[in-house]
């Protein structure tokens, strides 16, 4: 097995953020590799993109709940990620709230990419929330995942201006473009050098450097 820093990516949709990470790894811009890609959606684009890149990809049925994994599914996700020996889990458009055993199994090693400047506009369709509130600046956030919804400690943020002529689709597209660049930058920082899993919430300010906030 490779000694590279190993990423596990979870997604429910097209997988463009995953593709940005995987391609940056392949180009040597990130000193890491994507070890496995998992989805709760059988025909999710992220699975096809992973298979095109010869990266192990698997659909795991999420169970009976609409917004979270049931207990059996959660245990299967944990099992596959452990077997892949991942160092860090990146949620790239994964539309399930993680709970219980999953969070305990990978405490401090799960990050999410959210399309707003948290703590503003958590939850779904954050770009629409930004437009509805009339803000002039929004963006994207990479943060630790905890039991709350988009509530974990912030690692870094990238701003995106809201233009006068923006509609939800145009703003979402520009935030998405910022996410691609920023999540790759994040994975190329301390986390890809192996330090990320050692961070504790109590010393985040001491451990985080400017690579994540430029």
C-alpha positions in Angstrom: 0.0 0.0 0.0 1.2 3.5 -0.8 2.7 5.6 2.0 1.1 8.8 0.6 -1.5 10.7 2.7 -4.8 9.0 1.9 -8.0 10.8 1.2 -11.5 9.4 1.3 -14.1 11.5 -0.6 -17.9 11.3 0.0 -20.3 12.9 -2.4 -23.9 12.7 -3.6 -23.7 14.6 -6.9 -21.7 15.4 -10.0 -18.4 15.3 -8.2 -16.7 18.5 -9.6 -14.9 19.2 -6.3 -13.7 15.6 -6.1 -12.4 15.9 -9.7 -10.5 19.1 -8.7 -8.9 17.2 -5.8 -8.1 14.0 -7.7 -6.6 15.9 -10.7 -4.4 18.0 -8.4 -3.2 14.8 -6.7 -2.4 13.3 -10.0 -0.5 16.4 -11.1 1.6 16.4 -8.0 0.1 19.6 -6.7 -1.2 17.8 -3.6 1.1 15.3 -1.8 -1.7 12.9 -1.4 -3.9 10.4 -3.2 -7.6 9.7 -3.2 -7.9 6.2 -1.8 -11.7 5.7 -2.2 -14.8 7.5 -3.3 -18.2 6.6 -1.7 -21.7 7.8 -2.5 -25.2 7.4 -1.1 -26.6 7.8 -4.7 -26.3 4.9 -7.0 -25.9 6.9 -10.2 -24.0 9.9 -8.8 -21.6 11.5 -11.2 -18.9 11.4 -8.6 -18.7 7.6 -8.9 -18.3 7.8 -12.7 -15.6 10.4 -12.4 -13.7 8.2 -9.9 -13.9 5.1 -12.1 -12.7 7.1 -15.1 -9.6 7.9 -12.9 -9.2 4.3 -11.8 -10.0 5.2 -8.2 -12.0 2.7 -6.2 -15.6 3.9 -6.1 -18.6 2.4 -4.3 -22.3 3.1 -3.8 -23.6 2.3 -0.3 -27.4 2.3 0.2 -28.1 5.0 2.8 -31.1 3.3 4.3 -34.6 4.6 5.1 -33.9 8.2 6.2 -33.9 11.1 3.9 -31.2 13.4 5.5 -29.0 10.9 7.3 -27.5 7.4 7.1 -29.2 4.7 9.0 -27.2 2.7 11.4 -26.4 -0.2 9.0 -25.3 2.2 6.3 -23.2 4.2 8.7 -21.3 1.1 9.8 -20.7 0.1 6.2 -19.3 3.5 5.4 -17.0 3.3 8.4 -15.9 -0.2 7.5 -15.0 0.7 3.9 -13.1 3.9 4.9 -11.2 2.0 7.5 -10.3 -0.8 5.1 -9.0 2.0 2.7 -6.8 3.3 5.6 -7.8 6.9 4.9 -6.1 9.7 6.8 -8.7 12.4 6.0 -12.3 12.3 4.8 -13.5 15.1 2.6 -17.2 15.7 2.2 -17.7 17.0 -1.4 -21.4 17.6 -1.9 -22.4 14.8 0.5 -26.0 15.4 1.3 -26.3 13.4 4.5 -25.8 14.6 8.1 -23.2 12.4 9.8 -23.9 11.2 13.3 -22.9 8.8 16.0 -20.4 6.1 15.2 -19.2 7.8 12.0 -18.1 10.9 13.9 -16.6 8.9 16.7 -14.6 6.7 14.3 -13.0 9.6 12.5 -13.1 12.4 15.1 -11.1 15.4 13.9 -10.5 13.9 10.5 -13.6 14.9 8.6 -13.9 18.1 6.7 -16.7 19.6 4.6 -16.8 22.2 1.8 -19.8 24.5 2.2 -20.9 27.2 -0.3 -21.1 30.2 2.1 -19.1 32.1 4.6 -20.1 30.2 7.7 -21.6 30.7 10.2 -23.8 32.6 7.7 -26.2 30.6 5.6 -25.8 27.0 6.8 -27.9 24.2 5.2 -29.2 23.8 1.7 -29.0 26.3 -1.2 -26.7 28.7 0.6 -26.2 30.8 -2.5 -29.9 31.5 -2.7 -29.9 32.4 1.0 -27.1 34.9 0.3 -29.1 36.5 -2.5 -32.3 36.6 -0.5 -30.5 38.4 2.4 -28.9 40.9 0.0 -25.3 40.4 1.1 -22.5 41.9 -1.1 -20.0 39.2 -0.3 -20.4 35.4 0.1 -18.0 32.5 -0.6 -17.1 29.1 0.6 -15.9 27.5 3.8 -13.8 24.4 4.6 -14.6 23.3 8.2 -14.4 20.4 10.6 -17.5 18.3 10.8 -19.2 17.7 14.1 -22.7 16.7 15.1 -24.3 20.0 14.1 -25.3 21.1 10.6 -22.4 23.1 9.0 -21.4 24.0 12.6 -17.9 22.7 13.1 -14.7 24.8 13.6 -13.7 26.7 10.5 -10.4 25.9 8.8 -10.5 28.5 6.1 -12.7 30.6 3.8 -12.6 32.0 0.3 -14.7 35.1 -0.6 -16.8 35.6 -3.7 -18.4 38.9 -4.5 -22.2 39.1 -5.1 -22.7 41.1 -8.3 -25.7 43.3 -9.0 -26.8 41.2 -11.9 -26.4 37.8 -10.1 -29.2 35.2 -10.1 -28.9 32.0 -8.1 -27.4 30.1 -11.0 -24.6 32.6 -11.8 -23.7 33.1 -8.1 -23.7 29.3 -7.5 -21.4 28.8 -10.5 -18.8 31.3 -9.2 -18.9 29.9 -5.7 -18.4 26.4 -7.2 -15.4 27.6 -9.1 -13.9 29.1 -5.9 -14.6 25.8 -4.1 -12.6 23.8 -6.7 -9.5 26.0 -6.2 -9.9 26.4 -2.5 -10.5 22.7 -1.6 -7.4 21.7 -3.6 -5.4 24.3 -1.8 -6.7 23.0 1.6 -5.8 19.5 0.8 -2.3 20.6 -0.3 -1.6 22.2 3.1 -0.8 20.8 6.5 -3.5 18.1 6.2 -1.8 16.5 3.2 1.5 16.5 5.2 -0.1 14.3 7.8 -0.5 16.9 10.5 -4.3 17.4 10.1 -5.3 14.4 12.1 -3.3 15.6 15.1 -5.2 18.9 15.4 -7.4 19.4 18.4 -10.2 21.9 18.6 -8.5 23.5 21.6 -5.4 24.4 19.6 -6.8 25.2 16.2 -5.7 28.8 16.2 -2.2 27.7 17.0 -2.0 25.0 14.4 -3.7 26.6 11.4 -1.4 28.7 9.2 -2.0 31.3 6.5 -2.1 28.7 3.7 -5.8 28.3 4.4 -6.8 31.9 4.7 -4.9 33.8 1.9 
